[in-house]
Amino acid sequence: MSRMAEARKLAPPERPVEGVPPRVLIVDDESSLREMLRIVLRRDGYDVLTADGGRAALDLLGRERVDLLLSDIRMSDVSGVEVLKAAKDLHPEIVVFMMTAFASTETAIEAMRLGAVDYFTKPFSMDELRLKIRQHIEASRLKQENVLLKRALKTRHEFTNIIGHSDVMLAVFRMIETIAGTGSTVLVTGESGTGKELVARAIHFNSLRRDHPFVALNCGAIPETLLESELFGHMKGAFTGADTTKKGLIEVADRGTIFLDEIGEMNMTMQVKLLRVLQERRYRRLGGTEESAADIRIVAATNQDLVRLVEEGKFREDLYYRINVIPIQLPPLRDRRDDIPLLAEHFLEKHSARSGKSVRSISQEATDLLVAHAWPGNVRELENVIERCVALEQSPVVLAETLPADIRVASPKTLSPARAFVPVHESSSTLPEIGEGFDLEARGEEFYRHYIAMALERAGGVQVKAAEMLGMSFRSFRYYAKKLGLK
């Protein structure tokens, strides 16, 4: 039976990997064997590339992502051993099988020493080859998934879900749902702690790239000298200490999403290189000469005013327009106070379960204080406060006295809006004298009615904002507004 007939006769086994098919490169100067292997492995569910010699293989390895290499050792132009060396330099995690019609102990040992996982002598059993390829591909994919899982756990944001039912957050949810299916670059802006990475993850996991990696990089947390290597990777010997070839995060995020947090901290040199990735969708490892395709979606984030940085010459204008294709502005927590009780309950449930304590609810007084607080650290600060309360609370309910002092007692920052219009120092001559028929309670009610009505008018009827203007707890404000018949 001919090799082509044998290839057609073999039935495809179960697909070895769910999702994206692993890519196999077959290198052999014998066209009939090369074609037979291509047919068999494609029917097994692999994405197959072929090269008719070592030189063509080196060219493909420099341009394409390859998961497994199956190469002959003896070829007329470049030997399989040289192809093996180059493959391991370019793709350290690649699985390599060698083939030869001239078996010898020396060549087998040399191939294994250089990183080949197995060695086949022609003619070989096709079923054995298919089985071993499937086993090693599965092992390699599990290893890669484990690396990505560890990276995700290490870089996970301090809270686990985007929570909210306020109008501003519903608008954010609608935007995520609208743009997730596109491949457009997104710029998420907002104060620190508002949940920018959570939005990036929501975009990724609702997109067509959801089955591929989500990789996060904080541009402000990595020294400038290491940022290029971290993002693009480097070749062995590219700089002092580069003992091995290393994948960059762009390569790790292949066909997935890369989240560039604090992009405003990126230096001008890196801005130029990132701009080229966005324009050409190609990149080059540090110290390398070959370019690779960058099949990624970029979501960038910053808490800085990039327009101002552009005006000051600290951020490239062309890069700004490239990353600001779809802008998403996240509101600070003080602008969505209706979400605070919902968020607090979510964090209470999370940290009670984590600590094994039975703290089941938050008292109304404590909730009112949480709603009235300014939250300069936004949602991240709120979670920290609830975690602290769970740790300290001795009862099943978070009480007001368990909250930190700066939340229990109104701070000058919280009161500053009210001080802009409430006259603190009244002239004593404007106050009535105490005498017969003086009614302090009525006078007090008149005073409260005047300023609560003024605050409600200035706050557009929003009681939480009006209470903050007056430096009152929401609970006290609600009591007086109801008592005085103010709506």
N, C-alpha and C positions, 0 to 999 in steps of 0.2 A: 504494500500500500504506500502511495506517495505521501510526503510530509503534508502537502496541502489537503489531501483526502483525510489524513489522520486529524488535522486541525478541525475540519468540518464535522468529523464524526464525534468529537468530544463534546459531551453535554456540559453546559455551564453550571457550576455549583452555585450555592447561595451567594448573593453579593456579599463581599467580605466586610464592607464598611457602609454604614448608613450615611446619607448625605452626599458630600462631594466625593467623587471617585478618586482614589489615589492615582498618582501619575507615575508611570513606569517608562524608563528609557531603555530600549533594546539596542545594543551595539554589536554588530557582527558584519564582516565583509562577505558573508555567504547569504545571498539574497533570499534563497528558498527557506532557510532556517529562520531568518529575520521575519519573513512574511508569515510563516506558520505561527511563530510566537506572538506576532501582532494580533492575528485572528483569534487565537486561543485566549489571550489575556484580555482582549476587548470583550469577548463573549463572557468572560468571568467578571466583567464590570469595571475594568481598569481603564483609565485614560492613557493611551499608549503613544509614545513617540519612538521613532526609529532613527538610527544613524548607521551609514554604511562603512564607517571607519572611525578611528580614534579622533581625528581632527574635527570631523563633523560633530562627534559627541561632545568635545570640549566647547565648541561653539554653542550647542544647545544648553549645556550645563551652565554656561555663563549668562544665558538669556532667560531660561525657564526654571520654574520651581519643579523639582523632581523628588519624588518620595522613595523610589527604588530604582537601582541601576542593575541591569543584567548585561554583562559585557564579556565578549571573547577576550582571551589574553593575547593571542598572537594575531596581529593585524599589520598590514603592509606599511601604513604611515606612522601611527602612534600606537604604542602597545597598550593593552588593557590595564597593565599595572600603572602606567602614567595617567590613564583615564581615572582609575581608582583614586590615585593621589589627588588629582584635581577635584574630583567629586567630593572628597572628604574635606578639602580646603574650602570649597564653595558652600557645601551643604553638610555641616558636621553631623547632622542627625540622619543622613541618607542611609538606606539599607542597600548593601551591595552584594550581588552574587556574581561569581566568575565562572566562565565556561572555557573549556579547551579540549582539543582532540589529542593533545600531547601532554598527558598527565605526568607529573613528577612531584616528588616530595618537596623539592626546593621551591617550586613555583607555588604550591599549595601553602607552604609555611609563609612565604613572602606575602601572598595575598591576604592571609589571615592576619599577619602582623600589621599590615596597612589598613585593616578595618573591614575586610570582607567577612560576611557572616556565614557564607557557605561556598562550596566549590563543586562544580559538576563536570564530569568527564563525558565528552561526546562519544557515542550517542547516549542520551540519558532518558530516564522515564519522565514523560510529560506530566503524569499524575503526581509524581513525587515533587517535581518542580512547582507545580501549581499549589500543592499543599504547603510547601515550605514558604512560598511567597505569601500566601494568605496568613500563615502563622506570624511571620515577621512583620508584615504590614499591620496586623492587628496589635501586636506588641508595641510597635513604634507609635501607632495612633494613641494607644492607652497611655503611653509615656508622655506624649505631647499634651494630651488632655489633663494629665496630672500636673504638669508644669503650669498650664493655664489656670487650673483650679487653684493652685497654691498662689499664683500671682493675683488672682481675683480676690482670694481671701485676705491676702496681705494688704491690698489696696482698697478694700471695701469701705464705702462711706459709713459714717457712724450711725446712720439710720437707714432703714431698709425699704421704705416705700414713700412715694409721693402721696401725701394725704391732704385733702382739702375739699371743701364744698363752697368756698367763697366764689364770687363772680370772676375775680382775677385768676384764680387757679383753674376754674372751669374753662376759661379762655386758653390757658396754657395746655390743658389736656386736649382741647380741640385742635390746637396747633400741632401737637405731637402726633395725633391721629392723622392729621392731614398730610404731614411731610414725611412720616416714617417710611412710607413706601417709595419715596423718591431717593435718588442718590446724591442729592444736593448737600453741599457743605453748610453746616449750621454754626452760628455763633450764639452762645448762651451767656448772657450778662446778668449781673446781680451781685449784691453784697455777699461777703463771706458768710457761709453757713446757710444759704437759702436753698441749697440742693441742686447745684448745677450738674454734678456728676450723675445724680439720680435721673435728671432729665435726659442726659446723654445715653444712659443705659436704657431708659424707656424708649428712646428713638431707635436704638439698636435692636432691642428685643421685639419691637413691633415692625421691623423692616424685613426685607428679603434676605438680609445678611445675618439673621438671627442664629443660624446654625453654625456660624463661623465666629472666630474670637472677637471679644471686646477687650481692648487693651487701653489702659489709662496711663498717662504720663504727666506728672506735675513739672512743668517747665521751670518753675521757680525753686524747686527742691533739689535740682541737680546742678553741680558746678558747670560753668560754660564749657570747660575743657572736655567734659565727659558727655555733654548733651548730644553732640553729633554722633558719637559712637553708640549711645543708647538708642537713638532714633533710627540711624541708618545701618548700624553694625560696623564691624571692622574686619580687615583681613589679618591673618597671622603676620606679625612683624610690622604692622602699620605704625606702631609707636612703642616706646619702652614699656614693657609689661604685657604687651599683646601677644601672649604665648600661643593662643589658638585663634582660629577664625570664629567670630561671634555673630549671631543673627541680631539684627536691629528690630525694634518694635514694629516698624513698618512691615518687615517680613513676617514677624510673628502674627500680625493682624491680617495676613493675606486673606482677601475676600470678606473681611470683617470690618470692624469700625475701630478707629484709633481716636481716643479722647485726649486732646491737648489742653490740660488745665493751666490756668495762669499764663496764657500765651503772651500777655503783655510783658512778661519778664524775659522773653526770648531775645537774645542779642541780635544785632544787625546781620552778622555773618550767617547765622542760622535762619534768619528770616528770608534771606536770599535763597538758601537751599530749599527751604520749605515751599517757597513760592514756585520754584521749578517743579517740585513734586505735584503741586496743585495744577500747574499749567500743562506739564508734559506727561504726568502720571508715570514718571520713571525716577529712579534714584540710583545712587552708587555707594557701595560700602566704603568706609574710610580706608584708604590705602589700596583700594581696588581700581581696576580699569574698565571692567564690564558693567553695563547698566542693566537693571532689572525692572520689570513692570511693577507698578505700585497699584494693585487692585484693592483699594481701601476707600472707606468713607471717613471723612474727617469731621469731627465735632470739636470745636474750640470753645474755650470759656475764659472769662476774666472778670475780676471785680474792679478793674480800672476803666477809666474813660479813654478808650482807644482813639477817639476823635481828637481829644486833647493831646495825646501822645504823638499822633500824626502831625499836628500843628507844631509841636515842639521838636519834631525831627527825631523822635525816639522810636517810632514805629513806621514801617514802610506803608505808604498810602496804597500802593498796588496790592500788597498782601492783605491790607484791611478790606479792600473791596472783594478780594478772592474768598476770604473766610466769612464775610458778612452777607453771603447769598441769602440765607434765611435767618433773621435775627429773632431770638426769644429773650425777652426781658423778664426775669423772675422778681416778683415783688418782695420787699422785706416783710418780716412777720408782723411788724406794727401796722402794715397796711392791709392785713387780712386777719384781723383779730377774731373774726367769726370762726376761724379754723383752729384757734388755740385750744379750746376744750376738746375738740376731736383729736388733735395731735397729742395732747396731754394724756388722754385715755389710751391712745395707741401705745405710747411709750411706757405708760404704767403697766399695761398688759405684758409688753415685751420684757421689761426688766423685772417684774414680779416673777414671771416664769423662769427667767434666767437665774435669779437669785434663790428661787424656791420659797419665796415668802408669799403670804396670802394678803397682800395689799390690793383691795379690789376696787376702790373708788377714790375720788377726790372730793373733799367737802365743798359746799357751795362757796363758803368764804374764801377758801384757798383758790378755787376756780376764778372767783372775781379778781383776786389779787394777780393771778397769772394773766388774765385778760387785760388788766390795767397796766402791766409792766411794759417798758419800752422795748425790751429784747434787742439790744445792740448786736448780740451774737446770733440772732435769728433762730432758726429751728434747731441748729446744733446746740445752742445755749439752752433751749427749752428741754431737749432730751437730757442734757447733763444735769439740769435741775431735778427732773423727775427721777433720774437714776439715783441721785443723792437722797431724795425723799424716800424712795423705796428702801434704801440701805438704812436710813435712820428711823423710819416710822415704826412705832411699836404697836399700833392699832391697825385694824383692817382698812382704815380710811386715812388718806393724806390730809392732815390738819393744817390750818394756816400757820401755826407756830413751828411747823416742821420746815416751812419754806425758808430760803436764805434771807438774811436781814435786809438786803437791798431790795427784795421783792415785798417783804412785809411792810417796810417803811418807804413811803414815796420819796424818791430822790429829787434833788434840784433839777436834774435833767427832765424827769417826768413832769415836773410842775412848770417848767419854763414856758410852754405855750400859754398857760393861764396867766402867768405873770405879765404877758404882753398886753393884756387888756383889763385885768382885775386890779383896781386901785388898792394897793396894800396899805398905803398911809393916807387915811382920811383926816381932814382937818377937824379938830374937835369942835370948831364953831358950827359945823354942819350937822352935828348930832343933837337930838333933842335932850333937854334937861329932864332928869328924873323928878317926877312930881306926882300929885294926886291924879289917879286915873291912868298912870303909865302902864302899858301892857307889853312887857318884854317879849313874850311868846309871839304876839301878833307882829311886833316890829321885826323879830327874827324871821318869821315866815315871809314877811314882805321882802326882807333882804335876800333870803334864799330864792324866792320866786323870781326876783329881778335877775340874779346872776345865772340861775339854772336856765331860765328862758333865753337869756343872751347866749349862753354856751350852746344850747340846742340849736339856736338859729345859725350860729357860726359853724356848727358841726354838721349842718344839713339834716338835722334830726337824728343823727347817729348817736345813741346814748353813750356808747363806749368812748367815743372821741370827746363828747361833751364832759364826761366824768374826768377824763385825763386832763382836759383844759383847766378844770377846777381843782385838780389835785385830790380828788375824792376817789374812794374805792367804788367800783361799779355797783356793788351791793348798796352802799349808802346813797349813791346818786339815784338809783332806781326807787329806793324807799321814799326819798323826798319828792321826786318827780311824781310818783303816784299819790302821795299825800297832798300835794299842792295842785293836783289835777292837770299837770303839764304833760303833753304828748309830743 
